[in-house]
Amino acid sequence: MDKPLKGYFGHYGGQYVPETLVSALTELEKAYEYYTAQKEFWAELNSYYRDYSGRPTPLFLAPRLSEHYSAEDLKLKIYLKREDLNHTGAHKINNALGQVLLAKRMGKQRIIAETGAGQHGVATATVAAHFDMKCCIYMGAVDMQRQALNVYKMRLLGAEVIPATGGTQTLKDACNEAIRDWVANSLDTHYIIGSVVGPHPYPVMVRDFQRVIGEETKDQIITKEGRLPDIIAACVGGGSNAMGMFYPFLQEEEVKLVGLEAAGEGLESGRHAASLSRGRQGVLHGAFSYLLQNDDGQIEEAHSISAGLDYPGVGPEHSMLKDSGRVKYLGVQDQAALAAFHQLTKLEGIIPALESAHALAFLEELKSFIPRDAEKETIVVINLSGRGDKDIDTVREEAGHEQHNGA
Ligand SMILES: Cc1ncc(COP(=O)(O)O)c(C=O)c1O
C-alpha cells in the first residue's frame, strides 16, 4: 500500500497556496515538528491547559437529559464533555494556547486570526494579552453585529478587530483578509487559524492541540463506567472540536462517531452550511476538501443561525472520514438547534452555545443509531463545545420573531 502523503488525508488536504506563502508554511511546519517533538513544549502547554484554562474539563452525566430521552426499552446515560467551562468559554483556547507557545518559540511578535462566532478571536486575543503580543483579529462585518459582545471583549483584551467587508461579510471573508495580511507580514507575524482547515500543517496541528478533548474523555469515561461510550456526537463548523474529540477514538471501531453540520433552513433550501452533506470537492483557503460551490466552482454563501458553523468549507480530515464511513455526518436545522438550546437550558441549567446545540439536537435522532435488541445501557457523549452567553441576543431575537409571527 502507498504511504500516505505528508499533509494529506487520503487525497484531501495539501497546500494549495500562492508562492508567497510557501516559505511561511515551510517555516511553520518545521517549527511545529521540531518543538512538538520536545517534552518541554508539551509540559508547558499542559501546565497552561491546567492552570490557565482549567483543564481537565468535567465529563458530566446529565441526569434529566438522560431521563428525558430514555424509554422503557431504551436506557440511556448522556454525558456532556464540558468544554464550555474552559477559560473564555469554548474549546478554541486549547488551540490558541498551543499555537501561541509555538509562535513565541519562532520569535514572532504579532498574532493575527480570523473569527466567526468570536470565540476563536476572544481566545486568541486572550493568549496574545497574556504573552504580550500585538494582536489583530479579522471578523466579517455581519458577524461583528451578531456577536457584538465578543467584539467588545476582544477590544478590551487589547486586540484590534478589523471588519471584513467583502463577500458575505462572514467567516470565509475574514479568512481571506487574514491570509492577505499573513502574505504581507509573515516575517514577524504568526497566523493562528481557528479550526482544522487551511493548508498543511494547520489541519494536523490544530487537531493535535484539540485532541486533549478526546483523550480526557476516554480516561474519564473509563473511570466512570469502566468502558468506552457507544456513541459520541460533536458539531462541525471547520471541524476542530469534533476532530479533537473523535481522533483518540478513531481506532475504537465499537464507538459510533457522529458529526452534526448546520442544515440552516433545510438541506434543500440552499440556505445551510452543510459542506459534507451537500458540498462537492474543491479548494478553499489552501486545502482540498468538500465545500459549497456552484456549477462554475464559485464558493456559495453558507447560512447558519450560529456564526461559528457558518462556513462553506470543512477540514480535510473530515472529508476523508466521511468517504471512509468511519464518521457519520448529519444536518441539523436552525429551529432544531434552537429547541435543543432551550431544552438543555431548562433541563440541566446549562446554557449551550448555538454551535453546541447542533450536537445536542442529535439526541432527537438517537434511536436510529441504537440496535433494537440493545440490552445494555447506551452511553452517549455529547461534546459541549462552548457556552451560550454570546448567543443570548440571537436567541432573544428569534423568540421575538416567533411571538410576532404567532400573534
Ligand atoms: C462554541 C463553538 N463550537 C463550535 C464551533 C465550530 O468550530 P469547529 O468546528 O472548528 O469546532 C465554534 C466556532 O466558532 C464555536 O465557537
The ligand as a Tripos MOL2 file, in Angstrom:
@<TRIPOS>MOLECULE
LIG
   16    16     1     0     0
SMALL
NO_CHARGES

@<TRIPOS>ATOM
      1 C1        -18.6030   27.1390   20.7150 C.3       1 LIG1
      2 C2        -18.2010   26.7600   19.3280 C.ar      1 LIG1
      3 N1        -18.3930   25.4910   18.9300 N.ar      1 LIG1
      4 C3        -18.0600   25.0900   17.6770 C.ar      1 LIG1
      5 C4        -17.5230   25.9760   16.7610 C.ar      1 LIG1
      6 C5        -17.2080   25.4880   15.3830 C.3       1 LIG1
      7 O1        -15.8440   25.3450   15.1350 O.3       1 LIG1
      8 P1        -15.1640   23.9500   14.9960 P.3       1 LIG1
      9 O2        -15.9700   23.1420   14.0370 O.co2     1 LIG1
     10 O3        -13.8020   24.2560   14.4870 O.co2     1 LIG1
     11 O4        -15.1240   23.3100   16.3480 O.co2     1 LIG1
     12 C6        -17.2910   27.3150   17.1330 C.ar      1 LIG1
     13 C7        -16.7090   28.2710   16.2020 C.2       1 LIG1
     14 O5        -16.5950   29.4320   16.4240 O.2       1 LIG1
     15 C8        -17.6420   27.7090   18.4570 C.ar      1 LIG1
     16 O6        -17.4710   28.9720   18.8810 O.3       1 LIG1
@<TRIPOS>BOND
     1     1     2 1
     2     2     3 ar
     3     2    15 ar
     4     3     4 ar
     5     4     5 ar
     6     5     6 1
     7     5    12 ar
     8     6     7 1
     9     7     8 1
    10     8     9 2
    11     8    10 1
    12     8    11 1
    13    12    13 1
    14    12    15 ar
    15    13    14 2
    16    15    16 1
@<TRIPOS>SUBSTRUCTURE
     1 LIG1         1 GROUP 0 **** ****
